[in-house]
């Protein structure tokens, strides 16, 4: 592969992915951040929970959804964003009765 082709391939990869997290149960605006593409969903979850001032406890667990499905915490925002250079998550609250 010639250097120009390698440079073209690298220029297509964004330096950052625009991450948005919404939480319908909160009275706060969405969380926005430009993250490196290798940032994991688990890292975004921690930042989103801090933004919305929520924490897990014995009966409540929070997770992120993407495209109406539970997001794999090991995936990266770059994988989920693809060519869009942006990814949107929704923070979900799961209550377990004990």
Secondary structure, 3 states (H helix, E strand, C coil): CCHHHHHHHHHHCCCCEEEEEECCCCCCCCEEEEECCCCEHHHHHHHHHHHHCCCCCCCEEEEEEECCEECCCCCEHHHHHHHHCEEEEEEEEEECCC
